[in-house]
Amino acid sequence: MFGLGWLEAGIIGIVALVIFGPKKIPEMGRALGKTLTGFKNEMNQDRTNLPTSDQDSTEEDKS
């Protein structure tokens, strides 16, 4: 987990709770989750649109 131990993660969580409050933390988590999901979907979509090496060689042969 990025070189963080449980103690460090707990301290960061407590500081975030104090700064943002208990009502804002779930909203921020949902927004982060949606952002990461959208990012993953875009990355997967880009991978499916990339030509494979077989497609590249057949297109070069036709030229």
Order of alpha helices (4+ residues) and beta strands (2+ residues): alpha-alpha-alpha
